[in-house]
Amino acid sequence: MSEPIRVVVTGAAGQIAYSLLYMVARGEVFGRDQPLILHLLDIPPMAGVLEGVVMELADCALPLVREVVPTTDPAVAFKDVSAAFLVGSMPRKEGMERKDLLSANVKIFKVQGQALDKFARKDIKVLVVGNPANTNALVCSHYAPSIPKENFSAMTRLDQNRGTAQIAAKLSLPISAVSNVIIWGNHSATQFPDARSAKAIINGTEKAVWDAIGDTSFLEGPFVEIVQKRGAAVIAARKMSSAMSAAKAACDHMHDWWNGTKPGQFVSMGVISDGSYGAPKDVVFSFPVEIKNKQWSIVQGLTLDDFAKSKLAITSKELLEEKTEAMAVCNAE
C-alpha cells in the first residue's frame, strides 16, 4: 500500500458529509489501496456531533482509514492535506437576500482560503460543494494566492448526474449507457443543462441523444427545467436538501479529477474561466472538461446554437453579479 494522504471534509457533522465520509473512507474516490487520514472540520457548536461521527467511522472498521482528526480549527484541518471537500457553508434562510448569503459565505471561505494558503499542500485539489458553490470557490481561491487557480473547482456534477438520469429514463436505458451531458455556468437555477453533445449506447451502437430522443421541445423545455429545479423538488418532497445524491456527486467529481476521464468522455466541473464559449473570464464557470494526470482541460469545438447561447448569457450575467457582490465584501473586510 502507498503512503496515506490527508483529506479534509468541512461541515463534517452535516448531512452531506454523513454520506460522503463513508464513500471516501471505503476507497471509492482515491482508490481501494490508498490509505487515508481524514480531517473533519466543523464549527464549535457542532463539536459534540462531530465526536459522534468519529465514533461511527471507528465502528465502520474501514481498513483504509489510518487516522481521523476532528477539529474546529482551520489551521489543523488544512495542514498538509492533498484533497479538500468544502461542504460547509451558510445555507440560505427564509427572507435572506442573495447578497446576504454571499456576505456570510465570503467570511467563511476567506478564512478557509487563508488556511489553505498557509497550511495545505500546493498541489491540493479543492472541491467546493457549499452554495453558492461557484462564487465560494472563486473567493476561496482569491484568499489562497499561492495555490494555482486551476486547483479550485465547484461542483456541478450533481446537476450532470440529474441530467444523465433524466435522459436514461427517457430512453429506457441504464445510466451507464448515457454520457457527455453538459452543465454550463452556475450551480443555480440559471445553469444550462445541455444534451446536444450527449451520447447513448442503444443496442450496442453509439448514437447522439438528440437524435435518439428526437424531441427538441422536450430537450429545450422540460429537460432543462427538471434539472434546474430538481434541488427545490427534493426539498419539497424530503423537507431537507439533497444529501445522498450531493455526496455521491462530490465523490464522482473528485474521483475523476484524481483518476482521469475515459477517452471520448467528458464531465462538468465549475472551473476558472478562460473565456471559452464566450463565458466571462475569471469567474468559476461550469464547462465540459477532460482530465489527464489530475489536470483538467476545457473541451473545445462543441457546437452551441442560438438557444444555448441565450442560456449561457443568462448564467454568465448571474455569475458576474455574484462576483461583483462577493468582491465588494472581500474588499470591505
Secondary structure, DSSP 8 states (H G I E B T S, - for coil): ----EEEEEESTTSHHHHHHHHHHHTTTTT-TT--EEEEEE--GGGHHHHHHHHHHHHHTT-TTEEEEEEES-HHHHTTT-SEEEE-------TT--HHHHHHHHHHHHHHHHHHHHHHS-TT-EEEE-SSSHHHHHHHHHHT-TTS-GGGEEE--HHHHHHHHHHHHHHTT--GGGEE--EEEB-SSTT-EEE-TT-EEEETTEEEEHHHHH--HHHHHTHHHHHHHHHHHHHHHHHSS---HHHHHHHHHHHHHHHH---TT--EEEEEE--SGGG--TTSEEEEEEEEETTEEEE-------HHHHHHHHHHHHHHHHHHHHHHHHHHH-
